[in-house]
């Protein structure tokens, strides 16, 4: 671990309250590099409360003044965007419900509700993901009803052209797995536990904490194998675990979280995530649902730091290949995963090709 990574992790510990101040001394270069890493991982904003704490400690290292001003300015932008996205989510839920659909906000602004007040406004917001339990055809009908001409849809969701500054994904499958047999079982599981996708959460409708204990981890897991995830997604899961307060959920059929994770081949991955929750965010052991695995956690963390937010640093672009760049990036990432998770690595490019054929048959 280099000094800039060490600084970033110390700041994350201060944010979550597991550390009071910086324990080491850092140079201006360390601060600059840590800021760049935070940007790549989309956690720059949530580090601002940690900076406030450090500024009041005369014995701690402080960031360079110009960098601090840049950091604060970015925080104001993030805060305003979160305010706007919250309003857009509320408006979207109302519009979908008025049209006779049954919407719930996935991830994003819903997960932000679990963050402490001091951090919530600084969480980087991404696209709006909303799920409706009414199926693909109803979702496409809705897109047509609002005047959308070019509807881009796939097995999982479609893109709604509502706001030019904000991408909206309308899901009719909450999440997928790339193994066809496991995916069929997963879709049945979501149907059996559909009530857990709908819960009043402030001004929004979101999944329950019990659902998010599985769903957010599934989302992280799938993206890790397909393209990569960043610290923002892992921090989201930290606050899901804090919100759950160690409660063990029970799902349809009396299944425990351990049962469900084993059913979908995620238990070893979950153990690695628990190690990251403990080491990087300072999660209390009482809030974990399984023993952490350092070996698995280090493997996952290495790829998280290498790839950046949602693996954006993994993507490659070869001039003239257009959409084939996506397939090339998927194949490249799958090769990296193959030694550790051979079945998931094999399924990733196969799923991509199967999906292309599936969509052709439904046009």
N, C-alpha and C positions, 0 to 999 in steps of 0.2 A: 504494500500500500504506500503510495507516495504522499507527500505533505499536503497537496491540494485535496486529495481524496479524504485524508484524515481530517482536514478542516471542514469539508463538506459534511462528513458524518458527525463531527462534533456539533455543527450547527443544527443538524436534524435532531440530535439528542436534546439540544436545548429547546427546540420547538415543541417536542413532545413532553417536555418536563422531566426527562430522565437524567438530565445533567443541568447544573446551575450556571456554569460559565465555561469559557474555553480553558483547557488544561495545558495547552502548549502555546508556543510563540510562533507566529507565522509572518512571513515576509510579504511585501506588496505583491510580489510575483505569485506567491501561494494564493493570495486573495483573488488576484485576477484569474488564475486558473480555476479556482473553486467556483467563481462566478460563471465562467464559461461552461463548466460542467453542470452547474445548476440550470443554466439555460438549456443545455442539451437534454436534461432530464425533466424539464418543465416543473422545477420546484423553486425557482428563483423567488417568487412572491411569498410563499409560505415561510421563507427564511427571514423575512423582515422583522417579525417579532423577536427572533433570536438576536438580531442586530441591535434592537432597542435595549435588550438586556445587557449585551456586551458593552454598548456605549456608556452604560452607567457604572461599569466596572473599570476603574482606572488601572487595574493590574493586568487586564486582558489585552490581547492583540486587537487592534481596530483596523477596519478596512481603510484604504486610501480615500481621502475626502471626495475626489471626483467620482470614484467608483461607487461610494455610498450614495451620492446624489443621483447617479444614474440608476442605482438600485431602487431608491425611493420613488423616482419618476416612473419606473416600470411598474412599481406596486400600485401607483395611482391609476395607471391604465388598466391593470388587472382588476382592480376594485370596481371601476366603472363598468368594465365588460361583464363582470359577474352580476352586477345590478341589472344590466340590460338582458342578460341571458335568463335570469330568474323570471323577469317579466315575460320574456318570449315563451318560456316553458309553461307559465300559467295560461297565457293566451292560447298556446297550442293545445293544451289539455281541454280547455273550454271549447275550442272549435271542433276538435275530434269528437268530444262527447255530444255536442249539439248535432253532429252529423250521424249520431247513432252508434258510434264506435266506443270501444272500452279501452281507454289509454292509460298507460303508466310510464313515468319517466325512468329510464334505466341509467344506472351509473351517474356520471357527471354531477349535475346540480343536486340530485338526490343524495349522492354520497357526501357531497359538501355539507349537508345538514348534520353529519356526524362530527364534523370538525369543530373544535372550540371556536367561540366567537372571534377571538383574536386572529385565528388562522383562516377561518372560512372565507372571508372576503378576499383573501390573497391567493386562494387556490386557483391555479390555471384552469380555466374552463375550455373545453374542446367543443366538438360537435354536440348537437342535441340528439339523443337516442330515445325514441319513444316506442313502446310496444303496444300493439293492439291484439286482442285475443280473437279477432274476427276473421283471420285468414288473409291469404295473398290477394284473392280476387276482390274482396271488400276494400283492401288497402289501395289497390290499383284504381278501383272505382272512385275512392275519395280523391286521389290525386287528379283524376280526370275532372271531378266535380269542381275543383278549384281552378280549372282552366289550364292545368299543366299539359303541355303538348308532348314533350320528349320525356318519357318516364323510364328511368334507368332502374331496373329491378333484378334481383337474383333470388336464390333460394331462401336467403335470410331476411332481406329488407329491400326497400326502395328509397330513392332519394326524393325528398319533397322540395320543390323550388318555391320557397315562401319568402325568405329573406336573403338578399344578395350577399350580406356580410356574415351569414351563419348557415352552415350546412346542417340539414335535418335529415336523419335517417329514421324511417318508419318501419319498425320491425314487425313481422308476423311470426318469426321464430326468435325467441329471446336470445338463444345462443345455439351453436352447432358444434359437433365433433366431426372430424374428418374420416373416421372409421364409420362406414355406412351402417354396420350392425349396432355399434355403440350410439350412433346418431339417432337411429330409430328408437332405441331405448331411452335416450335423453329426451326426445320429443314427447314420448309417453310420460316420462317423469314430470316434465313441465306441466302437462295437462292435468296430471294427478295432483299437483301442488299449485295449481293456478291461483288459488285464493291468496297465496303468499306473495304474489306479484303485485297485489293491490293493497296499499295501506296509506292512510292520511299522514302526511309528513310535512307539517307546517302548511304552506300554501300549495303544496304539490301532492300528487299521488305517486308513490314509489313502491318498490318491493319492501317487504319487511326485513328487519335485521336478520331473522332466521334464513330467509331466502338469500340475502346478500352474503351470508357466510359461505354458502356454496357458489352462488352465481358469480360474484366478483372474482373468487378464486378460479372458477372455470374460465372466465373471460381472460384473466391473466395467463392461465395455463395455455389456452388456445393461441393467444397472441405470441406467447413465448416460443411456441413451436413453429408458428407460421412466419412471423416477422420479427418478433422481439417486443419487450416491454421496457418501461422506464421506471424510475423511482417514484414518479407521480402516481402510477397505478399501484405500486407497492405501498405507498403512504396511504392511499385510499383504503387498502385492505387493513392496514394498521388501525385506522379509526373505525372500521367495521368491527374488528375484534374488540376494541375498547368499548364500543356501543353495546356489544353483546354481553360484556361483563362476565364472561366465562360460562354463560348459560349454554347448555347442550340442547340444540334443537331436535325436534322429532318430526319427521316427514311422513307423507302418506305411506300406509302399510307398516307404520311403526319403525321405519328405518332411521338410524342415527346418522349424523354427519359422516362419521367414519364409514358406515355402511355404504353411503352414497358415493363417497370419494373412492372407496375400493371398487365399487361397481363400475365406475368410469375410469379406472386406472390412474387415479390422481393422488394416491396416498403418499407415495415417495416424493412427489413434487411438493405436496403440502408440507411434508417434514422439512424440506429445504427452505420453503417460504417461512416457516416458523423460525428457523435459524436467522434469516434475514430480519424478521420482525424483532428478534431479540438483540442482534448485534448492531444493526443499522438504525433502528428506531427506539431501542430500549424497552421493548414490550415486557411487561411483568409476566413471569411464568404462569401465574394463576389464570391469565387470560388466554393461554394456549390450549388448543384442543388435542394436540399430539406432541410427542417429544421432537425437538428440533434435530435435524441432521446437518452437521457442519459440512460434511463432504458434498452433499447435494446443494446446500445453501451457497457454498463457495462457487460451485459450477454455475448456478443460476446468476449469482451476483456478477461474476466475471462477464457474462453475456449482456447483463443489464447495463453495466458500465461501458461496455464496448459499443453497444447499439444505440444508446440514447432513448429518448421518449418514443415508444412504439417501434423501436428498432430503425428509426430513420437513418441512422448512420450506417446501417447494413445495406441500404438500397443503393443499387448501382444503375447508372444510366449510360447506355451505349447508343451513340447517335445513329438514327435511322431505324432502330428496332421497335420504336413505339411501345405498344402494349406487351411485346415480348420481354421488355425489361422487367415487368412484374414477375413473369414466369422464371426468368433468370435469377432474380433476387430471391424468390421462393426456393428455387433449387439450391442456390448458394447457402441459404440459411439452413436448409434441410441437411445438407452435407455436414455442416457444423454440429448439428444435433445428433447425427446418425450413431456416433459411438456410444452416446449415453442413453438415447431413447430411439432405438432403431425402428420400432413399429410406427411411432409418430412421425419420424423423419420420412419414412417410406410413403406414408399416407398423404403428406402435404402436397407434393406435386401431382399425385394420382387424383386427389380430390379436386384440384384445380382443373385438370383435364376432364374429369367426370362432370364437373359443374358446367363446363362449356357445352358438353353434349346434352346435359339435362335441360339447359336453357333453350337450346335449339329445338328440342322436341315440344316445348311449351309455347313457342311463338306462333 
